[in-house]
Amino acid sequence: MIIVHAELTYAPTDVPEVARAMLHLAHATRRESGCLQYFVAYDLETPGCLRLQEVWSDEEALAAHFKTPHMADFVRQTSGLVRRSLRAKRYVASSALDLFPLR
C-alpha cells in the first residue's frame, strides 16, 4: 500500500481555478483501478494551499495514475498559474489499522 501526502500552494487568487481542475482530477482519480482513497482539502491556515491524501494499492497503480488523461488535463489547466510550492512524499505501508476501533 502506498500513501501519498502532497501540498500544493498557489497564489490565493488562483485557488478557484485550481479547485475546479482539482475537483475534476479527484473525481476521475477515484475511479482508477488501485486508488483506495483520494482526498483534497483546502488548508484554512495557509492561503492558497491545497493538501492531498492518497492511498494506492501498489506502486504500479500510482505510476499508472501519472499517465492518465485526467492527470495530463490537470497539468495543462494549471500550467499557466503561479505555483508557489509543491511538496509530496510517498510512504510504503504494510497494513492499516483502525485508530479507534469500536468496542
Chimera marker file (.cmm) of the C-alpha trace (Angstrom):
<marker_set name="trace">
<marker id="1" x="0.000" y="0.000" z="0.000" r="1" g="1" b="0" radius="0.5"/>
<marker id="2" x="1.308" y="3.435" z="-0.979" r="1" g="1" b="0" radius="0.5"/>
<marker id="3" x="0.250" y="6.554" z="0.930" r="1" g="1" b="0" radius="0.5"/>
<marker id="4" x="0.881" y="9.955" z="-0.627" r="1" g="1" b="0" radius="0.5"/>
<marker id="5" x="0.733" y="13.259" z="1.226" r="1" g="1" b="0" radius="0.5"/>
<marker id="6" x="1.080" y="16.290" z="-1.031" r="1" g="1" b="0" radius="0.5"/>
<marker id="7" x="0.893" y="20.035" z="-0.555" r="1" g="1" b="0" radius="0.5"/>
<marker id="8" x="0.396" y="22.414" z="-3.477" r="1" g="1" b="0" radius="0.5"/>
<marker id="9" x="0.436" y="26.149" z="-2.844" r="1" g="1" b="0" radius="0.5"/>
<marker id="10" x="-0.795" y="28.648" z="-5.434" r="1" g="1" b="0" radius="0.5"/>
<marker id="11" x="-1.469" y="32.352" z="-5.375" r="1" g="1" b="0" radius="0.5"/>
<marker id="12" x="-4.697" y="32.718" z="-3.364" r="1" g="1" b="0" radius="0.5"/>
<marker id="13" x="-6.343" y="34.440" z="-6.338" r="1" g="1" b="0" radius="0.5"/>
<marker id="14" x="-5.737" y="31.293" z="-8.433" r="1" g="1" b="0" radius="0.5"/>
<marker id="15" x="-7.352" y="28.899" z="-5.941" r="1" g="1" b="0" radius="0.5"/>
<marker id="16" x="-10.843" y="28.921" z="-7.554" r="1" g="1" b="0" radius="0.5"/>
<marker id="17" x="-9.359" y="27.878" z="-10.904" r="1" g="1" b="0" radius="0.5"/>
<marker id="18" x="-7.099" y="25.269" z="-9.288" r="1" g="1" b="0" radius="0.5"/>
<marker id="19" x="-10.043" y="23.950" z="-7.264" r="1" g="1" b="0" radius="0.5"/>
<marker id="20" x="-12.153" y="23.431" z="-10.419" r="1" g="1" b="0" radius="0.5"/>
<marker id="21" x="-9.321" y="21.498" z="-12.076" r="1" g="1" b="0" radius="0.5"/>
<marker id="22" x="-8.611" y="19.545" z="-8.876" r="1" g="1" b="0" radius="0.5"/>
<marker id="23" x="-12.273" y="18.573" z="-8.480" r="1" g="1" b="0" radius="0.5"/>
<marker id="24" x="-12.291" y="17.033" z="-11.964" r="1" g="1" b="0" radius="0.5"/>
<marker id="25" x="-8.993" y="15.273" z="-11.225" r="1" g="1" b="0" radius="0.5"/>
<marker id="26" x="-10.247" y="13.902" z="-7.904" r="1" g="1" b="0" radius="0.5"/>
<marker id="27" x="-13.492" y="12.525" z="-9.357" r="1" g="1" b="0" radius="0.5"/>
<marker id="28" x="-11.671" y="10.792" z="-12.210" r="1" g="1" b="0" radius="0.5"/>
<marker id="29" x="-8.848" y="9.525" z="-9.990" r="1" g="1" b="0" radius="0.5"/>
<marker id="30" x="-11.240" y="7.865" z="-7.537" r="1" g="1" b="0" radius="0.5"/>
<marker id="31" x="-12.452" y="5.665" z="-10.413" r="1" g="1" b="0" radius="0.5"/>
<marker id="32" x="-8.938" y="4.410" z="-11.200" r="1" g="1" b="0" radius="0.5"/>
<marker id="33" x="-8.022" y="0.815" z="-10.540" r="1" g="1" b="0" radius="0.5"/>
<marker id="34" x="-5.819" y="0.710" z="-7.458" r="1" g="1" b="0" radius="0.5"/>
<marker id="35" x="-6.985" y="4.023" z="-5.986" r="1" g="1" b="0" radius="0.5"/>
<marker id="36" x="-8.184" y="3.240" z="-2.470" r="1" g="1" b="0" radius="0.5"/>
<marker id="37" x="-8.587" y="6.858" z="-1.265" r="1" g="1" b="0" radius="0.5"/>
<marker id="38" x="-8.117" y="10.298" z="-2.769" r="1" g="1" b="0" radius="0.5"/>
<marker id="39" x="-8.898" y="13.385" z="-0.679" r="1" g="1" b="0" radius="0.5"/>
<marker id="40" x="-8.300" y="17.056" z="-1.361" r="1" g="1" b="0" radius="0.5"/>
<marker id="41" x="-8.580" y="19.724" z="1.338" r="1" g="1" b="0" radius="0.5"/>
<marker id="42" x="-8.032" y="23.462" z="1.466" r="1" g="1" b="0" radius="0.5"/>
<marker id="43" x="-5.660" y="24.465" z="4.257" r="1" g="1" b="0" radius="0.5"/>
<marker id="44" x="-7.502" y="27.086" z="6.308" r="1" g="1" b="0" radius="0.5"/>
<marker id="45" x="-4.277" y="28.354" z="7.874" r="1" g="1" b="0" radius="0.5"/>
<marker id="46" x="-2.207" y="28.714" z="4.702" r="1" g="1" b="0" radius="0.5"/>
<marker id="47" x="-3.807" y="30.844" z="1.953" r="1" g="1" b="0" radius="0.5"/>
<marker id="48" x="-3.605" y="29.161" z="-1.442" r="1" g="1" b="0" radius="0.5"/>
<marker id="49" x="-2.573" y="25.761" z="-0.061" r="1" g="1" b="0" radius="0.5"/>
<marker id="50" x="-4.296" y="22.544" z="-1.107" r="1" g="1" b="0" radius="0.5"/>
<marker id="51" x="-3.451" y="19.264" z="0.613" r="1" g="1" b="0" radius="0.5"/>
<marker id="52" x="-3.888" y="15.823" z="-0.901" r="1" g="1" b="0" radius="0.5"/>
<marker id="53" x="-4.036" y="12.473" z="0.811" r="1" g="1" b="0" radius="0.5"/>
<marker id="54" x="-3.942" y="9.469" z="-1.486" r="1" g="1" b="0" radius="0.5"/>
<marker id="55" x="-3.865" y="5.734" z="-0.814" r="1" g="1" b="0" radius="0.5"/>
<marker id="56" x="-2.917" y="3.364" z="-3.637" r="1" g="1" b="0" radius="0.5"/>
<marker id="57" x="-2.877" y="-0.416" z="-3.731" r="1" g="1" b="0" radius="0.5"/>
<marker id="58" x="0.700" y="-0.524" z="-5.055" r="1" g="1" b="0" radius="0.5"/>
<marker id="59" x="3.467" y="1.342" z="-6.905" r="1" g="1" b="0" radius="0.5"/>
<marker id="60" x="2.105" y="0.245" z="-10.287" r="1" g="1" b="0" radius="0.5"/>
<marker id="61" x="-1.281" y="1.859" z="-9.623" r="1" g="1" b="0" radius="0.5"/>
<marker id="62" x="0.379" y="5.113" z="-8.576" r="1" g="1" b="0" radius="0.5"/>
<marker id="63" x="2.663" y="5.089" z="-11.626" r="1" g="1" b="0" radius="0.5"/>
<marker id="64" x="-0.335" y="4.484" z="-13.910" r="1" g="1" b="0" radius="0.5"/>
<marker id="65" x="-2.137" y="7.446" z="-12.304" r="1" g="1" b="0" radius="0.5"/>
<marker id="66" x="0.549" y="9.851" z="-13.505" r="1" g="1" b="0" radius="0.5"/>
<marker id="67" x="-0.044" y="8.677" z="-17.104" r="1" g="1" b="0" radius="0.5"/>
<marker id="68" x="-3.828" y="9.196" z="-17.162" r="1" g="1" b="0" radius="0.5"/>
<marker id="69" x="-5.571" y="11.732" z="-19.410" r="1" g="1" b="0" radius="0.5"/>
<marker id="70" x="-7.134" y="13.452" z="-16.390" r="1" g="1" b="0" radius="0.5"/>
<marker id="71" x="-3.704" y="13.972" z="-14.816" r="1" g="1" b="0" radius="0.5"/>
<marker id="72" x="-2.475" y="15.485" z="-18.096" r="1" g="1" b="0" radius="0.5"/>
<marker id="73" x="-5.591" y="17.701" z="-18.143" r="1" g="1" b="0" radius="0.5"/>
<marker id="74" x="-4.855" y="18.952" z="-14.623" r="1" g="1" b="0" radius="0.5"/>
<marker id="75" x="-1.265" y="19.802" z="-15.529" r="1" g="1" b="0" radius="0.5"/>
<marker id="76" x="-2.422" y="21.597" z="-18.686" r="1" g="1" b="0" radius="0.5"/>
<marker id="77" x="-5.209" y="23.508" z="-16.897" r="1" g="1" b="0" radius="0.5"/>
<marker id="78" x="-2.928" y="24.729" z="-14.107" r="1" g="1" b="0" radius="0.5"/>
<marker id="79" x="0.299" y="25.259" z="-16.062" r="1" g="1" b="0" radius="0.5"/>
<marker id="80" x="-0.309" y="28.985" z="-16.505" r="1" g="1" b="0" radius="0.5"/>
<marker id="81" x="-0.946" y="29.584" z="-12.820" r="1" g="1" b="0" radius="0.5"/>
<marker id="82" x="1.698" y="30.616" z="-10.325" r="1" g="1" b="0" radius="0.5"/>
<marker id="83" x="2.525" y="27.609" z="-8.169" r="1" g="1" b="0" radius="0.5"/>
<marker id="84" x="4.453" y="28.769" z="-5.137" r="1" g="1" b="0" radius="0.5"/>
<marker id="85" x="5.375" y="25.328" z="-3.878" r="1" g="1" b="0" radius="0.5"/>
<marker id="86" x="4.859" y="21.626" z="-4.403" r="1" g="1" b="0" radius="0.5"/>
<marker id="87" x="5.843" y="19.120" z="-1.767" r="1" g="1" b="0" radius="0.5"/>
<marker id="88" x="4.929" y="15.461" z="-1.853" r="1" g="1" b="0" radius="0.5"/>
<marker id="89" x="6.021" y="12.351" z="-0.006" r="1" g="1" b="0" radius="0.5"/>
<marker id="90" x="5.265" y="8.711" z="-0.718" r="1" g="1" b="0" radius="0.5"/>
<marker id="91" x="5.078" y="6.253" z="2.165" r="1" g="1" b="0" radius="0.5"/>
<marker id="92" x="5.038" y="2.469" z="1.865" r="1" g="1" b="0" radius="0.5"/>
<marker id="93" x="2.774" y="0.746" z="4.396" r="1" g="1" b="0" radius="0.5"/>
<marker id="94" x="2.207" y="-2.931" z="5.063" r="1" g="1" b="0" radius="0.5"/>
<marker id="95" x="-1.146" y="-2.548" z="6.829" r="1" g="1" b="0" radius="0.5"/>
<marker id="96" x="-3.742" y="-0.097" z="8.090" r="1" g="1" b="0" radius="0.5"/>
<marker id="97" x="-5.438" y="-0.470" z="11.456" r="1" g="1" b="0" radius="0.5"/>
<marker id="98" x="-8.354" y="1.437" z="12.957" r="1" g="1" b="0" radius="0.5"/>
<marker id="99" x="-7.060" y="4.063" z="15.335" r="1" g="1" b="0" radius="0.5"/>
<marker id="100" x="-10.223" y="3.980" z="17.432" r="1" g="1" b="0" radius="0.5"/>
<marker id="101" x="-11.865" y="0.567" z="16.943" r="1" g="1" b="0" radius="0.5"/>
<marker id="102" x="-15.479" y="0.151" z="18.018" r="1" g="1" b="0" radius="0.5"/>
<marker id="103" x="-15.913" y="-1.626" z="21.328" r="1" g="1" b="0" radius="0.5"/>
<link id1="1" id2="2" r="1" g="1" b="0" radius="0.2"/>
<link id1="2" id2="3" r="1" g="1" b="0" radius="0.2"/>
<link id1="3" id2="4" r="1" g="1" b="0" radius="0.2"/>
<link id1="4" id2="5" r="1" g="1" b="0" radius="0.2"/>
<link id1="5" id2="6" r="1" g="1" b="0" radius="0.2"/>
<link id1="6" id2="7" r="1" g="1" b="0" radius="0.2"/>
<link id1="7" id2="8" r="1" g="1" b="0" radius="0.2"/>
<link id1="8" id2="9" r="1" g="1" b="0" radius="0.2"/>
<link id1="9" id2="10" r="1" g="1" b="0" radius="0.2"/>
<link id1="10" id2="11" r="1" g="1" b="0" radius="0.2"/>
<link id1="11" id2="12" r="1" g="1" b="0" radius="0.2"/>
<link id1="12" id2="13" r="1" g="1" b="0" radius="0.2"/>
<link id1="13" id2="14" r="1" g="1" b="0" radius="0.2"/>
<link id1="14" id2="15" r="1" g="1" b="0" radius="0.2"/>
<link id1="15" id2="16" r="1" g="1" b="0" radius="0.2"/>
<link id1="16" id2="17" r="1" g="1" b="0" radius="0.2"/>
<link id1="17" id2="18" r="1" g="1" b="0" radius="0.2"/>
<link id1="18" id2="19" r="1" g="1" b="0" radius="0.2"/>
<link id1="19" id2="20" r="1" g="1" b="0" radius="0.2"/>
<link id1="20" id2="21" r="1" g="1" b="0" radius="0.2"/>
<link id1="21" id2="22" r="1" g="1" b="0" radius="0.2"/>
<link id1="22" id2="23" r="1" g="1" b="0" radius="0.2"/>
<link id1="23" id2="24" r="1" g="1" b="0" radius="0.2"/>
<link id1="24" id2="25" r="1" g="1" b="0" radius="0.2"/>
<link id1="25" id2="26" r="1" g="1" b="0" radius="0.2"/>
<link id1="26" id2="27" r="1" g="1" b="0" radius="0.2"/>
<link id1="27" id2="28" r="1" g="1" b="0" radius="0.2"/>
<link id1="28" id2="29" r="1" g="1" b="0" radius="0.2"/>
<link id1="29" id2="30" r="1" g="1" b="0" radius="0.2"/>
<link id1="30" id2="31" r="1" g="1" b="0" radius="0.2"/>
<link id1="31" id2="32" r="1" g="1" b="0" radius="0.2"/>
<link id1="32" id2="33" r="1" g="1" b="0" radius="0.2"/>
<link id1="33" id2="34" r="1" g="1" b="0" radius="0.2"/>
<link id1="34" id2="35" r="1" g="1" b="0" radius="0.2"/>
<link id1="35" id2="36" r="1" g="1" b="0" radius="0.2"/>
<link id1="36" id2="37" r="1" g="1" b="0" radius="0.2"/>
<link id1="37" id2="38" r="1" g="1" b="0" radius="0.2"/>
<link id1="38" id2="39" r="1" g="1" b="0" radius="0.2"/>
<link id1="39" id2="40" r="1" g="1" b="0" radius="0.2"/>
<link id1="40" id2="41" r="1" g="1" b="0" radius="0.2"/>
<link id1="41" id2="42" r="1" g="1" b="0" radius="0.2"/>
<link id1="42" id2="43" r="1" g="1" b="0" radius="0.2"/>
<link id1="43" id2="44" r="1" g="1" b="0" radius="0.2"/>
<link id1="44" id2="45" r="1" g="1" b="0" radius="0.2"/>
<link id1="45" id2="46" r="1" g="1" b="0" radius="0.2"/>
<link id1="46" id2="47" r="1" g="1" b="0" radius="0.2"/>
<link id1="47" id2="48" r="1" g="1" b="0" radius="0.2"/>
<link id1="48" id2="49" r="1" g="1" b="0" radius="0.2"/>
<link id1="49" id2="50" r="1" g="1" b="0" radius="0.2"/>
<link id1="50" id2="51" r="1" g="1" b="0" radius="0.2"/>
<link id1="51" id2="52" r="1" g="1" b="0" radius="0.2"/>
<link id1="52" id2="53" r="1" g="1" b="0" radius="0.2"/>
<link id1="53" id2="54" r="1" g="1" b="0" radius="0.2"/>
<link id1="54" id2="55" r="1" g="1" b="0" radius="0.2"/>
<link id1="55" id2="56" r="1" g="1" b="0" radius="0.2"/>
<link id1="56" id2="57" r="1" g="1" b="0" radius="0.2"/>
<link id1="57" id2="58" r="1" g="1" b="0" radius="0.2"/>
<link id1="58" id2="59" r="1" g="1" b="0" radius="0.2"/>
<link id1="59" id2="60" r="1" g="1" b="0" radius="0.2"/>
<link id1="60" id2="61" r="1" g="1" b="0" radius="0.2"/>
<link id1="61" id2="62" r="1" g="1" b="0" radius="0.2"/>
<link id1="62" id2="63" r="1" g="1" b="0" radius="0.2"/>
<link id1="63" id2="64" r="1" g="1" b="0" radius="0.2"/>
<link id1="64" id2="65" r="1" g="1" b="0" radius="0.2"/>
<link id1="65" id2="66" r="1" g="1" b="0" radius="0.2"/>
<link id1="66" id2="67" r="1" g="1" b="0" radius="0.2"/>
<link id1="67" id2="68" r="1" g="1" b="0" radius="0.2"/>
<link id1="68" id2="69" r="1" g="1" b="0" radius="0.2"/>
<link id1="69" id2="70" r="1" g="1" b="0" radius="0.2"/>
<link id1="70" id2="71" r="1" g="1" b="0" radius="0.2"/>
<link id1="71" id2="72" r="1" g="1" b="0" radius="0.2"/>
<link id1="72" id2="73" r="1" g="1" b="0" radius="0.2"/>
<link id1="73" id2="74" r="1" g="1" b="0" radius="0.2"/>
<link id1="74" id2="75" r="1" g="1" b="0" radius="0.2"/>
<link id1="75" id2="76" r="1" g="1" b="0" radius="0.2"/>
<link id1="76" id2="77" r="1" g="1" b="0" radius="0.2"/>
<link id1="77" id2="78" r="1" g="1" b="0" radius="0.2"/>
<link id1="78" id2="79" r="1" g="1" b="0" radius="0.2"/>
<link id1="79" id2="80" r="1" g="1" b="0" radius="0.2"/>
<link id1="80" id2="81" r="1" g="1" b="0" radius="0.2"/>
<link id1="81" id2="82" r="1" g="1" b="0" radius="0.2"/>
<link id1="82" id2="83" r="1" g="1" b="0" radius="0.2"/>
<link id1="83" id2="84" r="1" g="1" b="0" radius="0.2"/>
<link id1="84" id2="85" r="1" g="1" b="0" radius="0.2"/>
<link id1="85" id2="86" r="1" g="1" b="0" radius="0.2"/>
<link id1="86" id2="87" r="1" g="1" b="0" radius="0.2"/>
<link id1="87" id2="88" r="1" g="1" b="0" radius="0.2"/>
<link id1="88" id2="89" r="1" g="1" b="0" radius="0.2"/>
<link id1="89" id2="90" r="1" g="1" b="0" radius="0.2"/>
<link id1="90" id2="91" r="1" g="1" b="0" radius="0.2"/>
<link id1="91" id2="92" r="1" g="1" b="0" radius="0.2"/>
<link id1="92" id2="93" r="1" g="1" b="0" radius="0.2"/>
<link id1="93" id2="94" r="1" g="1" b="0" radius="0.2"/>
<link id1="94" id2="95" r="1" g="1" b="0" radius="0.2"/>
<link id1="95" id2="96" r="1" g="1" b="0" radius="0.2"/>
<link id1="96" id2="97" r="1" g="1" b="0" radius="0.2"/>
<link id1="97" id2="98" r="1" g="1" b="0" radius="0.2"/>
<link id1="98" id2="99" r="1" g="1" b="0" radius="0.2"/>
<link id1="99" id2="100" r="1" g="1" b="0" radius="0.2"/>
<link id1="100" id2="101" r="1" g="1" b="0" radius="0.2"/>
<link id1="101" id2="102" r="1" g="1" b="0" radius="0.2"/>
<link id1="102" id2="103" r="1" g="1" b="0" radius="0.2"/>
</marker_set>
